[in-house]
């Protein structure tokens, strides 16, 4: 997921940490966060519900949601 953020926003890998806020710290604008979420969903083969994806503000929030969806798919939740 880190590489998706790096490629999309042009930031350094070390900037992509769980507490990093997409807009304020990583420079995401407009649809950037939505596009990152969509690309991550495709990469990991999951779908994050729209009502949750709209609330994503940090790298860690996206990571947590991706992990939760992966657990659901594998029968872990």
PDB file of N, CA, C and O in Angstrom:
ATOM      1  N   UNK A   1       0.815  -1.181   0.000  1.00  0.00           N
ATOM      2  CA  UNK A   1       0.000   0.000   0.000  1.00  0.00           C
ATOM      3  C   UNK A   1       0.869   1.258   0.000  1.00  0.00           C
ATOM      4  O   UNK A   1       0.516   2.269  -0.608  1.00  0.00           O
ATOM      5  N   UNK A   2       1.981   1.183   0.674  1.00  0.00           N
ATOM      6  CA  UNK A   2       2.884   2.340   0.728  1.00  0.00           C
ATOM      7  C   UNK A   2       3.257   2.798  -0.674  1.00  0.00           C
ATOM      8  O   UNK A   2       3.257   3.996  -0.960  1.00  0.00           O
ATOM      9  N   UNK A   3       3.574   1.851  -1.547  1.00  0.00           N
ATOM     10  CA  UNK A   3       4.001   2.210  -2.899  1.00  0.00           C
ATOM     11  C   UNK A   3       2.886   2.894  -3.674  1.00  0.00           C
ATOM     12  O   UNK A   3       3.154   3.782  -4.482  1.00  0.00           O
ATOM     13  N   UNK A   4       1.645   2.499  -3.443  1.00  0.00           N
ATOM     14  CA  UNK A   4       0.509   3.147  -4.097  1.00  0.00           C
ATOM     15  C   UNK A   4       0.483   4.627  -3.721  1.00  0.00           C
ATOM     16  O   UNK A   4       0.328   5.489  -4.586  1.00  0.00           O
ATOM     17  N   UNK A   5       0.636   4.917  -2.440  1.00  0.00           N
ATOM     18  CA  UNK A   5       0.617   6.301  -1.965  1.00  0.00           C
ATOM     19  C   UNK A   5       1.808   7.072  -2.530  1.00  0.00           C
ATOM     20  O   UNK A   5       1.658   8.206  -2.985  1.00  0.00           O
ATOM     21  N   UNK A   6       2.980   6.463  -2.500  1.00  0.00           N
ATOM     22  CA  UNK A   6       4.191   7.104  -3.026  1.00  0.00           C
ATOM     23  C   UNK A   6       3.995   7.445  -4.503  1.00  0.00           C
ATOM     24  O   UNK A   6       4.256   8.570  -4.927  1.00  0.00           O
ATOM     25  N   UNK A   7       3.537   6.473  -5.275  1.00  0.00           N
ATOM     26  CA  UNK A   7       3.364   6.681  -6.711  1.00  0.00           C
ATOM     27  C   UNK A   7       2.296   7.730  -7.005  1.00  0.00           C
ATOM     28  O   UNK A   7       2.461   8.555  -7.903  1.00  0.00           O
ATOM     29  N   UNK A   8       1.227   7.698  -6.262  1.00  0.00           N
ATOM     30  CA  UNK A   8       0.113   8.607  -6.548  1.00  0.00           C
ATOM     31  C   UNK A   8       0.396  10.045  -6.117  1.00  0.00           C
ATOM     32  O   UNK A   8       0.041  10.989  -6.823  1.00  0.00           O
ATOM     33  N   UNK A   9       1.026  10.210  -4.976  1.00  0.00           N
ATOM     34  CA  UNK A   9       1.223  11.557  -4.431  1.00  0.00           C
ATOM     35  C   UNK A   9       2.636  12.099  -4.629  1.00  0.00           C
ATOM     36  O   UNK A   9       2.884  13.283  -4.400  1.00  0.00           O
ATOM     37  N   UNK A  10       3.556  11.247  -5.049  1.00  0.00           N
ATOM     38  CA  UNK A  10       4.917  11.706  -5.266  1.00  0.00           C
ATOM     39  C   UNK A  10       5.652  12.057  -3.986  1.00  0.00           C
ATOM     40  O   UNK A  10       6.502  12.948  -3.976  1.00  0.00           O
ATOM     41  N   UNK A  11       5.327  11.360  -2.907  1.00  0.00           N
ATOM     42  CA  UNK A  11       5.991  11.600  -1.628  1.00  0.00           C
ATOM     43  C   UNK A  11       7.083  10.551  -1.419  1.00  0.00           C
ATOM     44  O   UNK A  11       7.169   9.577  -2.168  1.00  0.00           O
ATOM     45  N   UNK A  12       7.903  10.753  -0.412  1.00  0.00           N
ATOM     46  CA  UNK A  12       8.949   9.798  -0.085  1.00  0.00           C
ATOM     47  C   UNK A  12       8.357   8.638   0.709  1.00  0.00           C
ATOM     48  O   UNK A  12       7.431   8.846   1.493  1.00  0.00           O
ATOM     49  N   UNK A  13       8.870   7.420   0.525  1.00  0.00           N
ATOM     50  CA  UNK A  13       8.333   6.270   1.262  1.00  0.00           C
ATOM     51  C   UNK A  13       8.329   6.472   2.777  1.00  0.00           C
ATOM     52  O   UNK A  13       7.403   6.027   3.456  1.00  0.00           O
ATOM     53  N   UNK A  14       9.353   7.135   3.313  1.00  0.00           N
ATOM     54  CA  UNK A  14       9.416   7.318   4.761  1.00  0.00           C
ATOM     55  C   UNK A  14       8.343   8.280   5.282  1.00  0.00           C
ATOM     56  O   UNK A  14       8.114   8.360   6.489  1.00  0.00           O
ATOM     57  N   UNK A  15       7.686   9.007   4.375  1.00  0.00           N
ATOM     58  CA  UNK A  15       6.592   9.894   4.777  1.00  0.00           C
ATOM     59  C   UNK A  15       5.283   9.126   4.966  1.00  0.00           C
ATOM     60  O   UNK A  15       4.366   9.605   5.633  1.00  0.00           O
ATOM     61  N   UNK A  16       5.206   7.945   4.380  1.00  0.00           N
ATOM     62  CA  UNK A  16       3.968   7.170   4.402  1.00  0.00           C
ATOM     63  C   UNK A  16       3.967   6.290   5.656  1.00  0.00           C
ATOM     64  O   UNK A  16       4.325   5.113   5.619  1.00  0.00           O
ATOM     65  N   UNK A  17       3.553   6.902   6.758  1.00  0.00           N
ATOM     66  CA  UNK A  17       3.485   6.234   8.055  1.00  0.00           C
ATOM     67  C   UNK A  17       2.034   6.238   8.523  1.00  0.00           C
ATOM     68  O   UNK A  17       1.236   7.044   8.045  1.00  0.00           O
ATOM     69  N   UNK A  18       1.679   5.350   9.448  1.00  0.00           N
ATOM     70  CA  UNK A  18       0.269   5.233   9.855  1.00  0.00           C
ATOM     71  C   UNK A  18      -0.403   6.545  10.254  1.00  0.00           C
ATOM     72  O   UNK A  18      -1.573   6.751   9.931  1.00  0.00           O
ATOM     73  N   UNK A  19       0.298   7.428  10.938  1.00  0.00           N
ATOM     74  CA  UNK A  19      -0.326   8.658  11.400  1.00  0.00           C
ATOM     75  C   UNK A  19      -0.364   9.782  10.380  1.00  0.00           C
ATOM     76  O   UNK A  19      -0.925  10.843  10.651  1.00  0.00           O
ATOM     77  N   UNK A  20       0.228   9.564   9.208  1.00  0.00           N
ATOM     78  CA  UNK A  20       0.285  10.619   8.195  1.00  0.00           C
ATOM     79  C   UNK A  20      -1.104  10.888   7.623  1.00  0.00           C
ATOM     80  O   UNK A  20      -1.794   9.974   7.172  1.00  0.00           O
ATOM     81  N   UNK A  21      -1.496  12.149   7.651  1.00  0.00           N
ATOM     82  CA  UNK A  21      -2.793  12.554   7.103  1.00  0.00           C
ATOM     83  C   UNK A  21      -2.636  12.829   5.613  1.00  0.00           C
ATOM     84  O   UNK A  21      -1.737  13.555   5.188  1.00  0.00           O
ATOM     85  N   UNK A  22      -3.528  12.234   4.832  1.00  0.00           N
ATOM     86  CA  UNK A  22      -3.422  12.345   3.378  1.00  0.00           C
ATOM     87  C   UNK A  22      -3.395  13.794   2.909  1.00  0.00           C
ATOM     88  O   UNK A  22      -2.500  14.169   2.152  1.00  0.00           O
ATOM     89  N   UNK A  23      -4.339  14.611   3.332  1.00  0.00           N
ATOM     90  CA  UNK A  23      -4.423  15.985   2.833  1.00  0.00           C
ATOM     91  C   UNK A  23      -3.377  16.885   3.476  1.00  0.00           C
ATOM     92  O   UNK A  23      -2.603  17.539   2.777  1.00  0.00           O
ATOM     93  N   UNK A  24      -3.353  16.919   4.787  1.00  0.00           N
ATOM     94  CA  UNK A  24      -2.527  17.882   5.497  1.00  0.00           C
ATOM     95  C   UNK A  24      -1.034  17.604   5.411  1.00  0.00           C
ATOM     96  O   UNK A  24      -0.240  18.539   5.311  1.00  0.00           O
ATOM     97  N   UNK A  25      -0.639  16.344   5.448  1.00  0.00           N
ATOM     98  CA  UNK A  25       0.788  16.014   5.500  1.00  0.00           C
ATOM     99  C   UNK A  25       1.348  15.452   4.195  1.00  0.00           C
ATOM    100  O   UNK A  25       2.532  15.614   3.901  1.00  0.00           O
ATOM    101  N   UNK A  26       0.494  14.792   3.417  1.00  0.00           N
ATOM    102  CA  UNK A  26       0.990  14.169   2.193  1.00  0.00           C
ATOM    103  C   UNK A  26       0.582  14.932   0.937  1.00  0.00           C
ATOM    104  O   UNK A  26       0.983  14.573  -0.171  1.00  0.00           O
ATOM    105  N   UNK A  27      -0.213  15.980   1.108  1.00  0.00           N
ATOM    106  CA  UNK A  27      -0.562  16.836  -0.024  1.00  0.00           C
ATOM    107  C   UNK A  27      -1.658  16.328  -0.934  1.00  0.00           C
ATOM    108  O   UNK A  27      -1.787  16.803  -2.063  1.00  0.00           O
ATOM    109  N   UNK A  28      -2.455  15.373  -0.472  1.00  0.00           N
ATOM    110  CA  UNK A  28      -3.561  14.867  -1.287  1.00  0.00           C
ATOM    111  C   UNK A  28      -4.575  15.983  -1.506  1.00  0.00           C
ATOM    112  O   UNK A  28      -4.887  16.746  -0.592  1.00  0.00           O
ATOM    113  N   UNK A  29      -5.080  16.064  -2.726  1.00  0.00           N
ATOM    114  CA  UNK A  29      -6.070  17.072  -3.080  1.00  0.00           C
ATOM    115  C   UNK A  29      -7.261  16.406  -3.749  1.00  0.00           C
ATOM    116  O   UNK A  29      -7.136  15.331  -4.335  1.00  0.00           O
ATOM    117  N   UNK A  30      -8.414  17.051  -3.659  1.00  0.00           N
ATOM    118  CA  UNK A  30      -9.593  16.606  -4.393  1.00  0.00           C
ATOM    119  C   UNK A  30      -9.855  15.115  -4.274  1.00  0.00           C
ATOM    120  O   UNK A  30     -10.146  14.595  -3.197  1.00  0.00           O
ATOM    121  N   UNK A  31      -9.745  14.457  -5.391  1.00  0.00           N
ATOM    122  CA  UNK A  31     -10.064  13.025  -5.471  1.00  0.00           C
ATOM    123  C   UNK A  31      -8.878  12.116  -5.160  1.00  0.00           C
ATOM    124  O   UNK A  31      -9.003  10.898  -5.282  1.00  0.00           O
ATOM    125  N   UNK A  32      -7.745  12.664  -4.767  1.00  0.00           N
ATOM    126  CA  UNK A  32      -6.550  11.847  -4.537  1.00  0.00           C
ATOM    127  C   UNK A  32      -6.794  10.692  -3.571  1.00  0.00           C
ATOM    128  O   UNK A  32      -6.452   9.548  -3.869  1.00  0.00           O
ATOM    129  N   UNK A  33      -7.380  10.987  -2.423  1.00  0.00           N
ATOM    130  CA  UNK A  33      -7.584   9.931  -1.427  1.00  0.00           C
ATOM    131  C   UNK A  33      -8.528   8.865  -1.967  1.00  0.00           C
ATOM    132  O   UNK A  33      -8.291   7.672  -1.778  1.00  0.00           O
ATOM    133  N   UNK A  34      -9.598   9.288  -2.638  1.00  0.00           N
ATOM    134  CA  UNK A  34     -10.534   8.332  -3.237  1.00  0.00           C
ATOM    135  C   UNK A  34      -9.809   7.432  -4.234  1.00  0.00           C
ATOM    136  O   UNK A  34     -10.020   6.219  -4.247  1.00  0.00           O
ATOM    137  N   UNK A  35      -8.958   8.024  -5.068  1.00  0.00           N
ATOM    138  CA  UNK A  35      -8.226   7.247  -6.063  1.00  0.00           C
ATOM    139  C   UNK A  35      -7.235   6.280  -5.409  1.00  0.00           C
ATOM    140  O   UNK A  35      -7.054   5.160  -5.888  1.00  0.00           O
ATOM    141  N   UNK A  36      -6.602   6.704  -4.327  1.00  0.00           N
ATOM    142  CA  UNK A  36      -5.687   5.820  -3.605  1.00  0.00           C
ATOM    143  C   UNK A  36      -6.458   4.647  -3.015  1.00  0.00           C
ATOM    144  O   UNK A  36      -6.013   3.502  -3.103  1.00  0.00           O
ATOM    145  N   UNK A  37      -7.610   4.926  -2.417  1.00  0.00           N
ATOM    146  CA  UNK A  37      -8.446   3.861  -1.856  1.00  0.00           C
ATOM    147  C   UNK A  37      -8.858   2.890  -2.964  1.00  0.00           C
ATOM    148  O   UNK A  37      -8.755   1.675  -2.791  1.00  0.00           O
ATOM    149  N   UNK A  38      -9.318   3.413  -4.091  1.00  0.00           N
ATOM    150  CA  UNK A  38      -9.748   2.557  -5.199  1.00  0.00           C
ATOM    151  C   UNK A  38      -8.600   1.684  -5.714  1.00  0.00           C
ATOM    152  O   UNK A  38      -8.793   0.501  -5.995  1.00  0.00           O
ATOM    153  N   UNK A  39      -7.418   2.266  -5.834  1.00  0.00           N
ATOM    154  CA  UNK A  39      -6.264   1.502  -6.307  1.00  0.00           C
ATOM    155  C   UNK A  39      -5.875   0.426  -5.295  1.00  0.00           C
ATOM    156  O   UNK A  39      -5.541  -0.696  -5.677  1.00  0.00           O
ATOM    157  N   UNK A  40      -5.917   0.765  -4.014  1.00  0.00           N
ATOM    158  CA  UNK A  40      -5.597  -0.215  -2.971  1.00  0.00           C
ATOM    159  C   UNK A  40      -6.622  -1.347  -2.965  1.00  0.00           C
ATOM    160  O   UNK A  40      -6.264  -2.511  -2.784  1.00  0.00           O
ATOM    161  N   UNK A  41      -7.893  -1.007  -3.162  1.00  0.00           N
ATOM    162  CA  UNK A  41      -8.928  -2.045  -3.230  1.00  0.00           C
ATOM    163  C   UNK A  41      -8.622  -3.019  -4.358  1.00  0.00           C
ATOM    164  O   UNK A  41      -8.708  -4.234  -4.183  1.00  0.00           O
ATOM    165  N   UNK A  42      -8.264  -2.476  -5.515  1.00  0.00           N
ATOM    166  CA  UNK A  42      -7.928  -3.328  -6.652  1.00  0.00           C
ATOM    167  C   UNK A  42      -6.696  -4.174  -6.409  1.00  0.00           C
ATOM    168  O   UNK A  42      -6.657  -5.353  -6.763  1.00  0.00           O
ATOM    169  N   UNK A  43      -5.694  -3.568  -5.805  1.00  0.00           N
ATOM    170  CA  UNK A  43      -4.441  -4.278  -5.520  1.00  0.00           C
ATOM    171  C   UNK A  43      -4.658  -5.443  -4.563  1.00  0.00           C
ATOM    172  O   UNK A  43      -4.077  -6.514  -4.737  1.00  0.00           O
ATOM    173  N   UNK A  44      -5.497  -5.229  -3.552  1.00  0.00           N
ATOM    174  CA  UNK A  44      -5.694  -6.247  -2.527  1.00  0.00           C
ATOM    175  C   UNK A  44      -6.950  -7.078  -2.732  1.00  0.00           C
ATOM    176  O   UNK A  44      -7.206  -8.009  -1.968  1.00  0.00           O
ATOM    177  N   UNK A  45      -7.743  -6.753  -3.757  1.00  0.00           N
ATOM    178  CA  UNK A  45      -8.929  -7.545  -4.069  1.00  0.00           C
ATOM    179  C   UNK A  45     -10.030  -7.436  -3.029  1.00  0.00           C
ATOM    180  O   UNK A  45     -10.731  -8.411  -2.758  1.00  0.00           O
ATOM    181  N   UNK A  46     -10.185  -6.263  -2.449  1.00  0.00           N
ATOM    182  CA  UNK A  46     -11.223  -6.038  -1.442  1.00  0.00           C
ATOM    183  C   UNK A  46     -12.039  -4.811  -1.831  1.00  0.00           C
ATOM    184  O   UNK A  46     -11.654  -4.040  -2.709  1.00  0.00           O
ATOM    185  N   UNK A  47     -13.173  -4.649  -1.156  1.00  0.00           N
ATOM    186  CA  UNK A  47     -13.988  -3.458  -1.337  1.00  0.00           C
ATOM    187  C   UNK A  47     -14.267  -2.866   0.026  1.00  0.00           C
ATOM    188  O   UNK A  47     -14.818  -3.532   0.903  1.00  0.00           O
ATOM    189  N   UNK A  48     -13.893  -1.632   0.200  1.00  0.00           N
ATOM    190  CA  UNK A  48     -14.178  -0.921   1.443  1.00  0.00           C
ATOM    191  C   UNK A  48     -15.509  -0.210   1.249  1.00  0.00           C
ATOM    192  O   UNK A  48     -15.668   0.539   0.285  1.00  0.00           O
ATOM    193  N   UNK A  49     -16.462  -0.426   2.137  1.00  0.00           N
ATOM    194  CA  UNK A  49     -17.761   0.234   1.989  1.00  0.00           C
ATOM    195  C   UNK A  49     -17.607   1.751   1.874  1.00  0.00           C
ATOM    196  O   UNK A  49     -16.781   2.359   2.555  1.00  0.00           O
ATOM    197  N   UNK A  50     -18.415   2.346   1.002  1.00  0.00           N
ATOM    198  CA  UNK A  50     -18.318   3.786   0.725  1.00  0.00           C
ATOM    199  C   UNK A  50     -18.437   4.628   1.983  1.00  0.00           C
ATOM    200  O   UNK A  50     -17.733   5.627   2.130  1.00  0.00           O
ATOM    201  N   UNK A  51     -19.319   4.237   2.890  1.00  0.00           N
ATOM    202  CA  UNK A  51     -19.506   5.040   4.103  1.00  0.00           C
ATOM    203  C   UNK A  51     -18.253   5.042   4.983  1.00  0.00           C
ATOM    204  O   UNK A  51     -18.053   5.963   5.774  1.00  0.00           O
ATOM    205  N   UNK A  52     -17.421   4.027   4.848  1.00  0.00           N
ATOM    206  CA  UNK A  52     -16.159   3.986   5.590  1.00  0.00           C
ATOM    207  C   UNK A  52     -15.042   4.683   4.816  1.00  0.00           C
ATOM    208  O   UNK A  52     -14.240   5.414   5.397  1.00  0.00           O
ATOM    209  N   UNK A  53     -14.995   4.454   3.516  1.00  0.00           N
ATOM    210  CA  UNK A  53     -13.909   5.036   2.724  1.00  0.00           C
ATOM    211  C   UNK A  53     -13.978   6.561   2.704  1.00  0.00           C
ATOM    212  O   UNK A  53     -12.950   7.226   2.585  1.00  0.00           O
ATOM    213  N   UNK A  54     -15.183   7.117   2.817  1.00  0.00           N
ATOM    214  CA  UNK A  54     -15.328   8.575   2.832  1.00  0.00           C
ATOM    215  C   UNK A  54     -14.714   9.209   4.080  1.00  0.00           C
ATOM    216  O   UNK A  54     -14.417  10.404   4.094  1.00  0.00           O
ATOM    217  N   UNK A  55     -14.526   8.406   5.123  1.00  0.00           N
ATOM    218  CA  UNK A  55     -14.020   8.921   6.396  1.00  0.00           C
ATOM    219  C   UNK A  55     -12.515   8.755   6.563  1.00  0.00           C
ATOM    220  O   UNK A  55     -11.955   9.194   7.567  1.00  0.00           O
ATOM    221  N   UNK A  56     -11.856   8.131   5.600  1.00  0.00           N
ATOM    222  CA  UNK A  56     -10.420   7.876   5.705  1.00  0.00           C
ATOM    223  C   UNK A  56      -9.653   9.191   5.632  1.00  0.00           C
ATOM    224  O   UNK A  56      -9.788   9.953   4.675  1.00  0.00           O
ATOM    225  N   UNK A  57      -8.852   9.440   6.655  1.00  0.00           N
ATOM    226  CA  UNK A  57      -8.047  10.664   6.701  1.00  0.00           C
ATOM    227  C   UNK A  57      -6.552  10.369   6.804  1.00  0.00           C
ATOM    228  O   UNK A  57      -5.729  11.201   6.423  1.00  0.00           O
ATOM    229  N   UNK A  58      -6.193   9.178   7.321  1.00  0.00           N
ATOM    230  CA  UNK A  58      -4.777   8.855   7.519  1.00  0.00           C
ATOM    231  C   UNK A  58      -4.404   7.550   6.829  1.00  0.00           C
ATOM    232  O   UNK A  58      -5.264   6.744   6.475  1.00  0.00           O
ATOM    233  N   UNK A  59      -3.116   7.364   6.651  1.00  0.00           N
ATOM    234  CA  UNK A  59      -2.591   6.127   6.087  1.00  0.00           C
ATOM    235  C   UNK A  59      -3.004   4.941   6.969  1.00  0.00           C
ATOM    236  O   UNK A  59      -3.392   3.891   6.459  1.00  0.00           O
ATOM    237  N   UNK A  60      -2.918   5.113   8.284  1.00  0.00           N
ATOM    238  CA  UNK A  60      -3.271   4.048   9.212  1.00  0.00           C
ATOM    239  C   UNK A  60      -4.728   3.643   9.122  1.00  0.00           C
ATOM    240  O   UNK A  60      -5.050   2.460   9.230  1.00  0.00           O
ATOM    241  N   UNK A  61      -5.616   4.611   8.926  1.00  0.00           N
ATOM    242  CA  UNK A  61      -7.043   4.289   8.786  1.00  0.00           C
ATOM    243  C   UNK A  61      -7.271   3.437   7.541  1.00  0.00           C
ATOM    244  O   UNK A  61      -8.034   2.471   7.581  1.00  0.00           O
ATOM    245  N   UNK A  62      -6.620   3.784   6.449  1.00  0.00           N
ATOM    246  CA  UNK A  62      -6.744   2.983   5.229  1.00  0.00           C
ATOM    247  C   UNK A  62      -6.179   1.589   5.455  1.00  0.00           C
ATOM    248  O   UNK A  62      -6.792   0.596   5.065  1.00  0.00           O
ATOM    249  N   UNK A  63      -5.031   1.515   6.073  1.00  0.00           N
ATOM    250  CA  UNK A  63      -4.400   0.223   6.344  1.00  0.00           C
ATOM    251  C   UNK A  63      -5.301  -0.649   7.210  1.00  0.00           C
ATOM    252  O   UNK A  63      -5.468  -1.836   6.930  1.00  0.00           O
ATOM    253  N   UNK A  64      -5.881  -0.072   8.258  1.00  0.00           N
ATOM    254  CA  UNK A  64      -6.765  -0.832   9.144  1.00  0.00           C
ATOM    255  C   UNK A  64      -7.981  -1.355   8.398  1.00  0.00           C
ATOM    256  O   UNK A  64      -8.375  -2.505   8.588  1.00  0.00           O
ATOM    257  N   UNK A  65      -8.578  -0.528   7.555  1.00  0.00           N
ATOM    258  CA  UNK A  65      -9.758  -0.965   6.804  1.00  0.00           C
ATOM    259  C   UNK A  65      -9.409  -2.060   5.803  1.00  0.00           C
ATOM    260  O   UNK A  65     -10.167  -3.016   5.637  1.00  0.00           O
ATOM    261  N   UNK A  66      -8.268  -1.927   5.137  1.00  0.00           N
ATOM    262  CA  UNK A  66      -7.841  -2.977   4.204  1.00  0.00           C
ATOM    263  C   UNK A  66      -7.630  -4.298   4.934  1.00  0.00           C
ATOM    264  O   UNK A  66      -8.066  -5.351   4.469  1.00  0.00           O
ATOM    265  N   UNK A  67      -6.964  -4.233   6.071  1.00  0.00           N
ATOM    266  CA  UNK A  67      -6.720  -5.452   6.850  1.00  0.00           C
ATOM    267  C   UNK A  67      -8.028  -6.077   7.327  1.00  0.00           C
ATOM    268  O   UNK A  67      -8.170  -7.299   7.302  1.00  0.00           O
ATOM    269  N   UNK A  68      -8.979  -5.259   7.759  1.00  0.00           N
ATOM    270  CA  UNK A  68     -10.276  -5.764   8.215  1.00  0.00           C
ATOM    271  C   UNK A  68     -11.018  -6.453   7.065  1.00  0.00           C
ATOM    272  O   UNK A  68     -11.612  -7.514   7.258  1.00  0.00           O
ATOM    273  N   UNK A  69     -10.985  -5.863   5.889  1.00  0.00           N
ATOM    274  CA  UNK A  69     -11.664  -6.471   4.740  1.00  0.00           C
ATOM    275  C   UNK A  69     -10.975  -7.764   4.327  1.00  0.00           C
ATOM    276  O   UNK A  69     -11.643  -8.727   3.949  1.00  0.00           O
ATOM    277  N   UNK A  70      -9.649  -7.798   4.395  1.00  0.00           N
ATOM    278  CA  UNK A  70      -8.928  -9.038   4.070  1.00  0.00           C
ATOM    279  C   UNK A  70      -9.267 -10.145   5.063  1.00  0.00           C
ATOM    280  O   UNK A  70      -9.413 -11.304   4.673  1.00  0.00           O
ATOM    281  N   UNK A  71      -9.394  -9.796   6.349  1.00  0.00           N
ATOM    282  CA  UNK A  71      -9.781 -10.794   7.359  1.00  0.00           C
ATOM    283  C   UNK A  71     -11.184 -11.324   7.080  1.00  0.00           C
ATOM    284  O   UNK A  71     -11.432 -12.524   7.204  1.00  0.00           O
ATOM    285  N   UNK A  72     -12.094 -10.440   6.707  1.00  0.00           N
ATOM    286  CA  UNK A  72     -13.463 -10.863   6.380  1.00  0.00           C
ATOM    287  C   UNK A  72     -13.462 -11.865   5.240  1.00  0.00           C
ATOM    288  O   UNK A  72     -14.156 -12.881   5.286  1.00  0.00           O
ATOM    289  N   UNK A  73     -12.672 -11.565   4.210  1.00  0.00           N
ATOM    290  CA  UNK A  73     -12.604 -12.437   3.044  1.00  0.00           C
ATOM    291  C   UNK A  73     -12.036 -13.810   3.389  1.00  0.00           C
ATOM    292  O   UNK A  73     -12.448 -14.821   2.820  1.00  0.00           O
ATOM    293  N   UNK A  74     -11.099 -13.840   4.311  1.00  0.00           N
ATOM    294  CA  UNK A  74     -10.475 -15.115   4.668  1.00  0.00           C
ATOM    295  C   UNK A  74     -11.251 -15.840   5.747  1.00  0.00           C
ATOM    296  O   UNK A  74     -10.845 -16.906   6.207  1.00  0.00           O
ATOM    297  N   UNK A  75     -12.374 -15.257   6.150  1.00  0.00           N
ATOM    298  CA  UNK A  75     -13.207 -15.899   7.171  1.00  0.00           C
ATOM    299  C   UNK A  75     -12.778 -15.608   8.580  1.00  0.00           C
ATOM    300  O   UNK A  75     -13.248 -16.266   9.509  1.00  0.00           O
ATOM    301  N   UNK A  76     -11.899 -14.642   8.778  1.00  0.00           N
ATOM    302  CA  UNK A  76     -11.380 -14.326  10.103  1.00  0.00           C
ATOM    303  C   UNK A  76     -12.269 -13.439  10.925  1.00  0.00           C
ATOM    304  O   UNK A  76     -12.025 -13.281  12.121  1.00  0.00           O
ATOM    305  N   UNK A  77     -13.301 -12.846  10.336  1.00  0.00           N
ATOM    306  CA  UNK A  77     -14.214 -11.969  11.087  1.00  0.00           C
ATOM    307  C   UNK A  77     -15.626 -12.281  10.751  1.00  0.00           C
ATOM    308  O   UNK A  77     -16.540 -11.650  11.281  1.00  0.00           O
TER     309      UNK A  77
END
